[in-house]
Every structure is written in structure tokens, then in C-alpha cells.
């Protein structure tokens, strides 16, 4: 038995003892949603200057989530300009094998990076270039959740997707996000339905764990936390909880 299988089995036994009350009822409703019989398709958007932890943490969480859920999860890196090698903020080079295909995704995850370095590759360069914000704006459709963390939220802002919507971002970009029309919430993760945003860098773990909980159920999220030896932290703001 490999390590992940062992962890999965051990965590499943522990999770079976939990009682979730209202959360369980919400998870049951989610499990009956259309499309549960096919994989959850997650696309993590890549670009030069992207922050290493911003993209790797959500990728790890979603890739491992299938071990703790009945539903299969397909996670891939995608790039707007097709398969290529991306150079991240600290020099990591990563081969992206998939091009832009949001019509094939249930969930887009947009990392950040390079916001403090306006002349270097990163979020500012992508905003100036314009291709990625335009593609994000055109990608929206029923059934697709667009999410972002850290300064990747500023790419959504440039696409017009956060205007008038509850959202958050890295603390150093919050004033810019609010100035551009975002309704800033002081929370680790902000879930406004088809738009989900999170704060800086390490909040990618919390963003992904929240979306796993929302899409795959509480047991999957509990299993992942045990495997990762990480407990989700911070406030999750939701439209429902604000009523």
C-alpha cells in the first residue's frame, strides 16, 4: 500500500466519525448537482513571472483531491499562448503541456506574481499585453467558476470580472482592487458563486481547500488537510453567509 493510499484510508476512517450538521446537508445538495458523474476539470493558468507557490499549492491540492472523493479530478496547467515552457518568478522553469481551453474547464485558477516589479514578467506585464485579461473576460459562462489568488485577482480586475463584486487579493494590491471597482472583503477567501478570490501567496492552499469542500464535499477537504498536515485558516466570506 503506497503512502497516499494509506493516508486516504486512515483519513477516511477519521472523517467517518465527523458530524457536520448543516454543512452535511449542504454537501448532500452539492453531490446531487448535474455533472457529478464526470471529472471535475481544473485549469491552473500559467504565465511568465508567475509566483511558484501561487501555482504549485492549488495544483497539489486539486491533484491529490481525487484520492479523497468519489468524483475524479483532472488538473492541468494551461497557457494562453499554447504549450510552452514558463519561467516563474524565482527562475523555476515548468513545461505547460496544454493550451487555453476554458470551455473544457469547470474551474479556472489564476495565480499571481510580479506585481511589485512592473517592468519584469508577471501580472503587470500580462495586463499591459492584454491577451490574458481579454481571454479571461471571454471565458465566463454558466457552469464555470473563475477563481484567483494573490495578485492574480488583479488580472481578473483588468478583465472587468471583479467590478461590483465581493473579492479580495494580496494586501499590497487591495487599494488598487478597490479603486478599480472591486467590493473588498477582509477575508482569506471570498466566495461569490462563480467568482472566488483569495489573499496573498499561501492563501492558495485555503482557496483550493475551500473549493474542494464546496465541489467535492467536507470529507475530501478533511482528508486533504490530514495528508498535507495543514489546517485551512482564515475567514471564508460567502454571499450566503453575508445575508
C-alpha positions as CSV (number, residue, x, y, z in Angstrom):
1,X,0.0,0.0,0.0
2,X,1.5,3.3,-1.0
3,X,1.7,6.4,1.2
4,X,-1.2,8.2,-0.3
5,X,-3.4,5.1,-0.3
6,X,-2.6,4.6,3.4
7,X,-3.3,8.2,4.3
8,X,-6.5,8.1,2.3
9,X,-7.7,5.0,4.2
10,X,-6.6,6.4,7.6
11,X,-8.2,9.8,7.0
12,X,-11.4,8.2,5.7
13,X,-11.8,6.3,9.0
14,X,-11.3,9.5,10.9
15,X,-13.6,11.6,8.7
16,X,-16.4,9.0,9.0
17,X,-16.7,9.9,12.7
18,X,-17.4,13.5,12.0
19,X,-20.9,15.0,12.2
20,X,-21.3,18.1,10.1
21,X,-24.9,19.2,10.7
22,X,-25.9,21.9,8.3
23,X,-22.7,21.6,6.4
24,X,-23.5,17.9,5.6
25,X,-26.9,18.9,4.2
26,X,-25.2,21.5,2.0
27,X,-22.7,18.9,0.8
28,X,-25.5,16.5,0.1
29,X,-27.2,19.1,-2.1
30,X,-24.0,19.7,-3.9
31,X,-23.5,16.0,-4.6
32,X,-26.8,15.9,-6.4
33,X,-25.8,18.7,-8.8
34,X,-25.7,18.0,-12.6
35,X,-22.4,16.7,-13.9
36,X,-21.2,14.9,-10.8
37,X,-20.8,11.7,-12.9
38,X,-17.9,13.2,-14.8
39,X,-14.5,14.6,-13.7
40,X,-14.1,18.0,-12.1
41,X,-11.9,19.8,-14.5
42,X,-9.4,22.3,-13.0
43,X,-7.2,24.5,-15.2
44,X,-4.4,26.5,-13.5
45,X,-3.4,29.4,-15.6
46,X,0.3,30.0,-16.2
47,X,2.4,32.9,-17.5
48,X,5.9,34.1,-17.2
49,X,6.7,35.6,-13.8
50,X,4.0,33.6,-12.0
51,X,4.8,33.0,-8.3
52,X,5.9,29.5,-7.6
53,X,3.8,28.9,-4.5
54,X,0.8,30.6,-6.1
55,X,0.5,27.9,-8.8
56,X,2.0,24.9,-7.1
57,X,-0.1,24.9,-3.9
58,X,-3.5,24.8,-5.6
59,X,-2.2,22.3,-8.2
60,X,-1.1,20.0,-5.4
61,X,-4.4,20.3,-3.5
62,X,-6.6,19.6,-6.6
63,X,-4.3,16.9,-7.9
64,X,-4.5,15.0,-4.6
65,X,-8.2,15.6,-4.0
66,X,-9.3,12.7,-6.2
67,X,-7.8,10.3,-3.6
68,X,-10.4,11.6,-1.1
69,X,-13.6,11.9,-3.2
70,X,-15.8,9.6,-5.3
71,X,-15.5,12.1,-8.2
72,X,-12.4,12.1,-10.4
73,X,-10.5,15.3,-10.6
74,X,-8.5,16.3,-13.7
75,X,-5.9,19.1,-13.0
76,X,-3.8,20.7,-15.7
77,X,-1.6,23.8,-16.3
78,X,-2.7,25.9,-19.3
79,X,-1.1,28.9,-21.1
80,X,-2.9,31.5,-23.2
81,X,-0.3,31.1,-26.0
82,X,-0.3,27.3,-26.1
83,X,2.0,24.6,-24.8
84,X,5.4,26.1,-23.9
85,X,7.9,26.4,-21.1
86,X,7.0,29.1,-18.5
87,X,9.7,30.8,-16.4
88,X,8.3,31.5,-12.9
89,X,9.2,34.4,-10.5
90,X,12.2,32.8,-8.9
91,X,13.5,31.1,-12.0
92,X,11.7,27.8,-12.0
93,X,11.0,26.5,-15.5
94,X,7.9,24.5,-16.0
95,X,6.6,22.8,-19.1
96,X,3.0,23.6,-19.7
97,X,1.5,21.0,-22.0
98,X,-1.9,22.4,-22.6
99,X,-3.2,25.5,-24.4
100,X,-6.1,27.7,-23.4
101,X,-9.4,25.9,-23.4
102,X,-11.8,27.3,-20.8
103,X,-14.7,25.7,-22.5
104,X,-13.3,22.4,-21.2
105,X,-12.9,23.5,-17.6
106,X,-15.2,23.7,-14.6
107,X,-12.8,25.8,-12.6
108,X,-10.1,28.2,-13.6
109,X,-7.4,29.1,-11.1
110,X,-5.4,32.3,-11.8
111,X,-2.2,32.7,-9.7
112,X,-0.4,36.0,-9.3
113,X,3.3,37.1,-9.3
114,X,5.5,40.0,-10.2
115,X,3.0,42.7,-9.2
116,X,5.7,44.7,-7.3
117,X,8.0,44.6,-10.4
118,X,6.2,46.5,-13.1
119,X,8.9,46.1,-15.7
120,X,9.5,42.4,-15.2
121,X,7.4,39.4,-16.4
122,X,4.4,38.9,-14.2
123,X,0.9,40.3,-13.6
124,X,1.7,43.9,-14.8
125,X,3.3,42.6,-18.0
126,X,0.2,40.4,-18.7
127,X,-2.1,43.4,-18.0
128,X,-0.1,45.6,-20.4
129,X,-0.1,42.8,-23.1
130,X,-3.8,42.4,-22.7
131,X,-4.2,38.9,-24.1
132,X,-4.8,37.1,-20.8
133,X,-7.3,39.7,-19.4
134,X,-9.3,39.6,-22.7
135,X,-9.3,35.8,-22.7
136,X,-10.5,35.7,-19.0
137,X,-13.3,38.1,-19.8
138,X,-14.4,36.0,-22.8
139,X,-14.2,32.7,-20.8
140,X,-17.1,33.4,-18.5
141,X,-20.1,31.2,-19.0
142,X,-22.7,29.3,-16.9
143,X,-21.1,26.4,-15.1
144,X,-17.6,27.9,-15.0
145,X,-16.1,29.2,-11.7
146,X,-13.3,31.7,-12.2
147,X,-11.0,31.8,-9.2
148,X,-7.8,33.7,-8.4
149,X,-5.4,34.2,-5.6
150,X,-2.9,36.9,-4.6
151,X,-2.3,39.4,-7.4
152,X,-3.8,37.1,-9.9
153,X,-7.0,38.7,-8.8
154,X,-5.7,41.9,-10.5
155,X,-5.8,40.0,-13.8
156,X,-9.5,39.4,-13.1
157,X,-9.9,43.1,-12.3
158,X,-8.2,44.0,-15.6
159,X,-10.7,41.7,-17.3
160,X,-13.6,43.5,-15.6
161,X,-14.7,40.5,-13.6
162,X,-14.4,41.9,-10.1
163,X,-16.1,45.2,-10.7
164,X,-19.1,45.5,-8.3
165,X,-18.3,42.0,-6.9
166,X,-17.1,41.0,-3.4
167,X,-13.4,40.0,-3.7
168,X,-10.0,40.1,-2.0
169,X,-6.3,40.0,-3.1
170,X,-2.8,40.3,-1.7
171,X,-2.7,43.0,1.0
172,X,-0.4,45.3,-1.1
173,X,-2.9,45.3,-4.0
174,X,-6.1,45.8,-2.1
175,X,-6.2,49.5,-2.6
176,X,-5.8,49.0,-6.4
177,X,-8.5,46.4,-6.4
178,X,-10.9,48.6,-4.6
179,X,-10.1,51.6,-6.8
180,X,-10.9,49.5,-9.8
181,X,-14.3,48.8,-8.6
182,X,-14.0,45.6,-6.5
183,X,-16.0,45.3,-3.4
184,X,-13.2,44.5,-1.0
185,X,-13.8,42.0,1.8
186,X,-11.4,41.5,4.7
187,X,-11.3,37.7,4.4
188,X,-8.9,35.0,3.5
189,X,-11.2,33.6,0.8
190,X,-14.2,35.4,-0.8
191,X,-16.8,33.1,-2.5
192,X,-19.3,35.0,-4.6
193,X,-20.5,32.0,-6.5
194,X,-18.9,31.9,-9.9
195,X,-16.2,34.2,-8.7
196,X,-13.9,33.1,-5.9
197,X,-10.8,35.1,-4.8
198,X,-8.2,34.7,-2.1
199,X,-5.4,36.7,-0.4
200,X,-1.7,36.5,-0.8
201,X,0.6,33.6,-1.7
202,X,-0.1,30.9,0.9
203,X,-3.8,31.5,0.7
204,X,-3.7,29.4,-2.5
205,X,-3.9,26.4,-0.1
206,X,-7.0,27.8,1.5
207,X,-8.6,28.7,-1.8
208,X,-8.1,25.2,-3.1
209,X,-9.3,23.5,0.1
210,X,-12.4,25.7,0.2
211,X,-13.2,24.8,-3.5
212,X,-12.6,21.1,-2.8
213,X,-15.0,21.4,0.2
214,X,-17.6,23.2,-2.0
215,X,-17.3,20.9,-5.0
216,X,-16.3,17.5,-3.6
217,X,-17.6,17.7,0.0
218,X,-16.3,18.1,3.5
219,X,-14.8,14.6,3.8
220,X,-12.5,15.3,0.8
221,X,-11.3,18.6,2.4
222,X,-10.7,16.9,5.8
223,X,-8.7,14.1,4.1
224,X,-6.5,16.6,2.2
225,X,-5.8,18.6,5.4
226,X,-4.6,15.5,7.1
227,X,-2.5,14.4,4.2
228,X,-0.9,17.8,3.8
229,X,-0.6,18.3,7.5
230,X,-2.2,21.8,7.0
231,X,-5.4,23.1,8.5
232,X,-7.4,25.7,6.5
233,X,-7.1,29.0,8.1
234,X,-8.7,32.4,8.0
235,X,-12.3,33.6,7.3
236,X,-14.2,32.4,4.2
237,X,-16.7,35.1,3.2
238,X,-19.7,33.8,1.2
239,X,-22.6,35.5,-0.3
240,X,-24.9,33.2,1.6
241,X,-23.2,33.9,5.0
242,X,-23.5,37.7,4.4
243,X,-27.3,37.7,4.3
